[in-house]
């Protein structure tokens, strides 16, 4: 018997329709076990029909048992396969993102294109499954057309991952306060715009000697004004803007920032080499801007005052020592924020009981799933949004009493874990100091590598170093 005849039964076995059905049925059942959605087993008859009974033409764009495919059918086959495969990869394995701001310099730079691992912390099942593939919160080419429908919304569910979020991990997540958006002005966020409007109304009343209202009344008036001025869009969790920061506080941690230095559970944070601060650099003559660029400072890192002897520079420790060595430099002082009348409206938890700023912040505790805490009218500021928005309870504070789901209470048990995120560029990062905790259901994944890096500085031409070749295929840790 020839070698070819010996191989034929093996090939015929693998081509057998019952083998194909059995193979893909086992793969599908393992997938269902992973995601834990048993109702998906109802699709097993579809797999059986596709491979065995063939009562329904699931590939309706081509004729059954055709001996030869047309070019059109081949293209449709390829497109359908590519869309399904890419959707599964983006949903469960990796997805590409671009860094739009300098908040994570010098670890991640503006113009870095990342592959983000979904499987590291466990892929999150789609909350809004009815959406156009490869889109996020806005239809390309429009300013406010949503490419998704909220007619069906699934409860939060995360599949098994390889690890838990650890302190100092770089994490991609959905912007916690991005559920409501002013389309024409998305930075600062909607809630910050409302708070600033309310504060301005209060200051105007003080200035003009008018009777002062309650803070709640000012906030309600400010919200009404903002909604009349802007187009307001509401977004579900998985369609909120994607952010990337470093996890500084994990569930159960207590965090405090003293003079810009972070302390976790009373101990100084392990300082990363890439962490940046803003410094005032006093000089006796002008510094060549190109020399600063050669050190690695971007356009956004360099702020020159009018007399060109005072510079505000954003630098890490290595860059700081190099600038300190310039003969033209007289002294360098790290800048530090001061608390003023706007801090309460800008800094979480937005309460007059906590007069904090970004350089002197806390202590603040990270809520942990299953932990019960005591509530009062002072600390409720930390947990108001958690109870009402993230964990979907009715919260009312009346006559100094707290009512949750119409029951008076002075305790609350958290359903989810919460994290505190900060940018490595500590003075130029809108992070948890401004918008508070990141719930676990907002976690997307962690960056794996930079697959492309393009300098977004308009002064840098495409052929003058715009492509950062030294960052391409850089592994992130």
C-alpha positions in Angstrom: 0.0 0.0 0.0 1.4 3.4 -1.0 2.2 6.0 1.7 -0.5 8.3 0.2 -3.2 5.6 0.7 -2.0 5.1 4.3 -2.4 8.8 5.1 -5.9 9.1 3.4 -7.9 7.5 6.3 -6.3 9.9 8.8 -7.2 12.9 6.6 -10.7 11.6 6.1 -11.1 11.2 9.8 -10.3 14.9 10.5 -12.6 16.0 7.6 -15.5 13.9 9.0 -18.4 16.2 9.9 -19.0 14.4 13.2 -15.3 14.9 14.2 -15.6 18.6 13.3 -18.8 18.9 15.4 -17.3 17.1 18.4 -14.1 19.2 18.3 -15.8 22.6 18.1 -18.5 21.5 20.6 -15.7 20.7 23.2 -14.0 24.0 22.5 -17.3 25.9 22.8 -18.2 24.1 26.1 -14.8 24.9 27.6 -15.4 28.6 26.5 -18.8 28.5 28.2 -17.2 27.1 31.4 -14.7 29.9 31.4 -17.2 32.7 31.1 -19.8 30.9 33.2 -22.8 31.9 31.0 -24.7 28.6 30.8 -27.4 30.0 28.5 -24.8 30.0 25.7 -25.2 26.2 25.7 -28.4 26.9 23.7 -26.1 27.6 20.8 -24.8 23.9 20.6 -27.7 23.0 18.2 -26.4 25.7 15.9 -22.9 24.1 15.9 -24.5 20.7 15.2 -26.6 22.0 12.4 -23.6 23.9 10.9 -21.5 20.7 10.7 -23.9 17.8 10.6 -27.6 18.3 9.8 -27.1 21.5 7.7 -30.8 22.5 7.7 -30.0 26.2 7.9 -27.6 28.0 5.5 -25.6 30.0 8.1 -23.3 31.3 5.4 -26.2 32.7 3.4 -24.0 34.8 1.1 -22.8 31.7 -0.8 -24.4 28.6 -2.3 -24.1 25.3 -0.5 -21.9 22.7 -2.0 -20.6 25.0 -4.6 -17.6 23.5 -6.4 -16.0 26.9 -6.9 -16.2 30.1 -4.9 -16.5 33.4 -6.7 -14.1 36.2 -5.9 -16.9 38.1 -4.1 -17.7 35.1 -1.9 -14.1 34.7 -1.1 -13.8 38.3 0.0 -17.0 38.1 2.1 -15.7 34.9 3.7 -12.4 36.6 4.5 -14.1 39.8 5.9 -16.5 37.8 8.1 -13.7 35.7 9.5 -11.5 38.7 10.1 -14.3 40.6 11.9 -15.2 37.7 14.1 -11.6 36.9 14.9 -10.6 40.5 15.6 -13.7 41.0 17.8 -12.8 38.0 19.9 -9.2 39.0 20.2 -10.1 42.6 21.2 -12.7 41.3 23.7 -10.7 38.6 25.4 -7.0 38.9 24.6 -5.4 42.3 23.5 -6.5 45.7 22.2 -4.6 48.6 20.8 -4.6 52.0 22.5 -2.9 55.4 22.0 -1.5 57.6 24.7 -3.1 61.1 24.2 -1.7 63.0 27.2 1.6 63.5 29.1 0.2 62.3 32.5 2.3 59.1 32.4 5.6 60.7 31.3 8.3 59.6 31.4 7.1 55.9 31.3 4.6 56.4 28.6 4.8 59.3 26.1 2.2 61.2 24.1 2.0 59.3 20.8 2.9 55.9 22.2 0.7 53.1 20.7 0.1 50.3 23.1 -1.0 46.7 23.0 -3.1 46.2 26.2 -3.6 42.8 27.8 -7.2 42.0 28.6 -6.4 38.5 30.0 -3.9 39.7 32.7 -6.6 40.7 35.1 -9.3 38.7 33.4 -11.3 40.0 30.4 -14.5 41.9 31.2 -17.6 40.6 29.4 -19.2 43.3 27.2 -21.7 45.4 29.2 -23.2 46.9 26.0 -23.0 44.0 23.5 -25.0 45.8 20.8 -22.3 47.9 19.2 -20.6 48.4 15.9 -17.3 46.5 15.7 -14.1 48.4 16.2 -15.8 51.5 17.6 -15.8 53.0 21.1 -18.1 55.7 22.3 -18.4 57.9 19.2 -19.0 57.1 15.6 -16.0 58.0 13.5 -16.4 61.2 11.6 -19.1 62.5 14.1 -19.0 64.4 17.3 -21.9 62.8 19.2 -23.4 59.9 17.3 -23.1 56.8 19.4 -22.2 53.5 17.7 -23.9 51.4 20.4 -27.3 50.7 21.8 -28.2 50.4 25.5 -31.3 48.4 24.7 -29.5 45.4 26.2 -27.1 45.9 29.1 -25.4 43.0 30.8 -24.4 43.0 34.5 -20.7 43.3 35.3 -18.8 40.0 35.0 -15.1 39.4 34.7 -13.5 36.1 33.6 -10.6 34.4 35.4 -7.3 36.2 34.8 -3.7 35.5 35.4 -3.1 38.0 38.3 -4.7 40.5 40.6 -3.9 44.2 40.3 -0.8 45.0 42.4 0.5 48.3 43.7 2.6 50.1 41.0 1.0 48.2 38.1 0.3 50.4 35.1 -3.5 50.0 34.5 -5.9 50.9 31.7 -9.4 51.6 32.9 -12.6 53.4 31.9 -12.7 57.0 33.2 -14.8 56.7 36.4 -16.6 60.1 36.0 -17.0 59.7 32.3 -20.5 58.4 32.5 -21.8 61.9 31.7 -20.0 64.1 29.2 -20.2 67.6 27.9 -19.6 66.9 24.2 -18.2 70.3 23.4 -15.8 70.3 26.4 -14.7 66.9 27.7 -11.8 68.2 29.8 -12.4 69.0 32.6 -15.1 66.4 33.0 -18.8 67.2 33.3 -18.9 67.0 37.1 -16.0 69.3 37.5 -17.6 71.8 35.2 -20.8 71.7 37.3 -18.9 72.1 40.6 -16.9 75.1 39.2 -20.1 76.7 37.9 -21.7 76.2 41.3 -18.7 77.7 43.1 -18.7 80.7 40.7 -22.3 81.4 41.5 -21.6 81.2 45.2 -18.7 83.6 45.0 -20.8 86.0 42.9 -23.5 86.0 45.6 -20.8 86.7 48.3 -19.3 89.5 46.3 -22.6 91.2 45.6 -24.0 90.7 49.2 -26.8 88.4 48.2 -28.1 85.8 50.6 -26.2 82.5 50.3 -27.9 79.3 49.4 -27.0 75.7 50.4 -24.2 74.0 48.4 -26.8 71.5 47.1 -28.9 74.4 45.7 -25.8 75.9 44.0 -24.9 72.5 42.5 -28.4 72.0 41.2 -28.4 75.4 39.6 -25.0 74.9 38.1 -26.0 71.5 36.7 -29.1 73.1 35.1 -26.9 75.9 33.6 -24.3 73.4 32.2 -27.0 71.2 30.6 -28.5 74.2 28.9 -25.1 75.3 27.5 -23.6 71.9 26.4 -24.7 68.8 24.5 -24.8 66.1 27.2 -24.0 62.5 26.4 -24.4 59.6 28.7 -22.1 56.5 28.4 -22.2 53.0 29.9 -19.1 51.8 31.7 -17.4 50.0 28.8 -18.0 53.0 26.5 -16.4 55.6 28.8 -13.0 57.1 27.9 -10.0 54.9 28.4 -7.4 56.2 30.8 -4.0 54.8 31.7 -2.3 55.5 35.1 -0.2 53.7 37.8 -2.1 51.9 40.6 -0.8 53.5 43.8 -3.5 52.3 46.3 -5.1 48.8 46.3 -8.2 47.7 48.3 -7.6 48.1 52.0 -4.6 50.5 51.7 -4.5 54.0 53.3 -2.8 56.6 51.1 -1.4 60.1 51.9 0.5 62.6 49.9 2.8 65.0 52.0 4.7 67.7 50.1 4.3 65.7 46.9 5.6 62.5 48.4 3.3 59.5 48.5 2.9 57.3 51.6 1.2 54.0 51.6 0.0 52.6 55.0 2.4 55.1 56.6 5.4 54.1 54.6 7.1 56.1 51.8 6.2 54.9 48.3 9.0 53.2 46.4 10.0 56.0 44.1 10.1 55.0 40.4 12.9 56.4 38.2 10.3 57.7 35.7 8.2 59.7 38.2 8.3 63.4 37.3 7.6 66.6 39.1 7.5 70.3 38.1 10.4 72.4 39.1 11.1 76.2 39.0 14.5 76.6 37.5 16.2 80.0 38.1 19.0 80.9 35.7 21.4 83.8 35.1 20.9 83.6 31.3 18.8 81.9 28.7 18.9 78.1 28.3 19.0 76.8 24.8 15.7 75.0 24.4 17.3 72.4 22.1 19.5 71.4 25.0 16.5 70.7 27.1 14.9 68.6 24.3 18.1 66.5 24.1 17.6 65.6 27.7 14.3 64.0 26.8 12.0 66.9 27.8 8.9 67.2 25.6 7.3 70.4 24.4 4.7 70.1 27.2 7.5 69.8 29.8 9.1 73.2 29.0 7.5 76.5 30.1 9.6 79.6 29.7 8.7 82.8 31.5 8.8 86.1 29.8 12.3 87.2 30.9 13.7 83.8 29.9 15.6 83.4 33.3 12.8 81.5 35.0 11.7 78.1 33.6 9.1 75.7 34.8 10.3 72.3 33.8 8.8 68.8 34.3 11.6 66.4 35.0 12.4 63.0 36.6 15.4 62.7 39.0 17.9 61.9 36.2 16.9 64.9 34.1 16.9 67.1 37.3 20.5 66.3 38.0 21.5 67.0 34.4 19.8 70.4 34.4 21.3 71.2 37.8 24.7 70.8 36.2 24.1 73.6 33.6 26.4 76.5 34.4 23.5 78.9 33.7 21.4 77.5 36.5 21.4 79.3 39.8 18.8 77.2 41.8 16.0 74.7 41.4 12.9 74.4 43.6 10.2 71.8 43.3 6.8 73.5 43.0 4.1 72.7 45.5 0.4 73.4 45.3 -1.4 75.6 47.8 -4.9 75.2 49.1 -7.3 77.9 48.0 -11.0 78.5 47.6 -11.0 76.4 44.4 -9.5 73.3 46.0 -12.8 72.0 47.5 -14.3 72.0 44.0 -11.3 70.5 42.3 -9.9 67.9 44.7 -11.8 64.7 45.7 -13.8 64.3 47.9 -15.0 67.9 47.2 -15.9 68.6 50.8 -15.1 71.6 53.0 -14.1 69.1 55.7 -11.1 68.1 53.7 -9.0 71.1 52.5 -6.5 69.2 50.4 -4.5 69.8 47.2 -2.6 67.6 44.9 0.7 67.9 46.8 -0.8 67.5 50.3 -3.6 65.0 50.2 -5.2 62.4 52.5 -5.1 60.2 54.4 -7.7 58.3 52.3 -8.7 54.7 52.6 -9.3 52.3 49.6 -12.7 50.5 49.9 -12.5 46.7 49.8 -15.3 44.3 48.8 -17.1 42.8 51.8 -15.8 45.4 54.3 -18.3 47.2 56.4 -17.6 50.8 57.5 -19.3 53.3 59.7 -20.9 56.3 57.9 -21.5 59.8 59.1 -22.2 63.2 57.4 -18.5 64.0 57.2 -17.0 60.8 55.6 -20.0 60.2 53.4 -18.3 62.6 50.9 -15.8 59.7 50.2 -18.4 57.1 49.5 -21.4 59.0 48.1 -20.6 58.2 44.5 -19.7 54.6 45.3 -23.0 53.9 47.0 -25.2 55.8 44.5 -23.5 55.5 41.1 -21.1 52.6 41.2 -23.1 50.2 43.4 -26.5 51.4 42.3 -28.3 52.3 45.5 -30.7 55.1 46.4 -28.9 57.5 48.8 -30.5 60.4 50.6 -29.1 62.6 53.3 -31.8 64.4 55.2 -31.7 66.3 58.6 -28.2 64.9 59.3 -29.4 61.3 58.7 -28.3 58.9 56.0 -30.9 56.8 54.1 -29.8 54.0 51.8 -32.7 52.4 49.8 -35.1 54.3 52.0 -33.7 52.8 55.2 -31.8 54.9 57.8 -28.4 53.5 58.4 -24.9 54.4 59.7 -23.0 51.5 58.0 -22.3 50.3 54.5 -20.8 47.1 53.1 -18.9 47.5 49.8 -19.7 45.2 46.9 -16.6 45.9 44.8 -12.9 46.6 45.2 -11.6 50.1 44.6 -8.2 51.5 43.5 -6.3 54.8 43.6 -4.6 55.7 40.3 -1.9 58.4 39.8 0.1 59.5 36.8 3.9 59.3 36.9 3.9 63.0 35.9 2.7 64.0 39.3 2.1 67.7 38.6 0.4 67.3 35.2 -1.9 64.4 35.8 -5.7 64.4 36.2 -6.0 61.3 38.4 -7.7 59.9 41.5 -6.7 63.0 43.4 -9.3 64.8 41.2 -12.0 62.2 40.5 -11.6 59.6 43.3 -11.7 55.8 43.3 -11.6 53.5 40.3 -14.1 50.6 40.7 -13.0 47.1 39.7 -15.7 47.0 37.0 -14.0 49.9 35.2 -10.7 48.0 34.9 -9.8 47.1 31.3 -6.2 45.6 31.4 -2.5 46.4 31.6 -0.2 47.6 28.8 2.1 44.9 27.4 4.3 46.7 24.9 4.6 49.8 22.7 4.1 48.8 19.0 4.6 52.3 17.6 5.8 55.6 19.0 5.3 58.9 17.2 6.3 62.3 18.6 3.3 64.5 18.6 5.3 67.7 19.0 4.3 70.0 16.0 7.9 71.3 15.9 9.2 67.8 15.1 8.9 66.7 11.4 8.2 63.2 10.3 11.8 62.9 9.0 13.4 64.8 11.9 12.8 62.1 14.6 9.0 62.0 14.8 9.1 58.3 14.9 10.7 57.2 18.1 12.4 54.0 16.9 14.0 53.4 20.3 10.5 52.9 21.8 9.1 50.6 19.2 8.5 47.1 20.6 9.4 48.2 24.1 8.1 45.8 26.7 6.3 47.5 29.6 6.5 46.4 33.2 
